Amino acid sequence: MRRKLIAGNWKMNMTPSEALELIEKLEGLVKNDEVDVCYCVPAIDIVPAVEAVKGSNVAIGAQNLYFEEKGAYTGEISAAMLTDAGVKYVIMGHSERRGYFGETDEDINKKLVKALEHKLIPIVCCGESLEQRQQGLTLSLIRDQIRTAFNGVSAADAADVVIAYEPIWAIGTGVTATSEQAEEVCADIRRYIAELYDEATAENIRILYGGSMNAQNAAELLSMADIDGGLIGGASLKTDFGSIVNYNK
Ligand code: PGA
């Protein structure tokens, strides 16, 4: 049985002091022993956030990492820095990073390999634009994104990776994919992992849906067979996040 993961993506929100306030506000609301919970916070919030969640069911994630081990890469953060700071998860390939910062599938592949080397749990994002969906390219595009991202990753490592399917047209728009649309893509991702690796890897890998998930639509999306959790932006900054974590109560 795959354990569900409810991951908040705070994006570029919350100063360190605001982060501590939000963690405190959510503390009693995000308790649910049946799911994994994480907050992917801005880099500068990582150290205080790790301290603030100690002893709770919440883990801290980062929103990015650099794929080199260390050195002259001004402004970047390494996998070793993240693990040393107590980070458990790291997002890569978010459509905002692909769109605004030119992150490519090849970059994502290098980040994935580096994160796995350091025992971080990668959350690899993929997803299509509205135009690509309308042209019928969704499944082939996502298979391309996954194939390149997982290049050279062993089956044993792949099983620990989390994939987040996030249709770009659903991110921050208030337009959620229907549960059938989300399930269709998540099921195809699992089929493709079985083709690239094997059935056992496909059965173990967790596939999240992201894009305007909220307290109202979470339970239905999370009831789908191949949706193993959510990557939540806007609603992760509010007490609504507690209702999403407790979607099964
Ligand atoms: P949203 O963002 O929930 O605000 O749509 C999701 C994401 O970008 O991860």
Residues whose N, C-alpha, C, O or C-beta is under 5 A from the ligand:
A	BS01	PGA	N9 A170 I171 G172 T173 G210 G211 S212 M213 L231 I232 G233 G234 A235
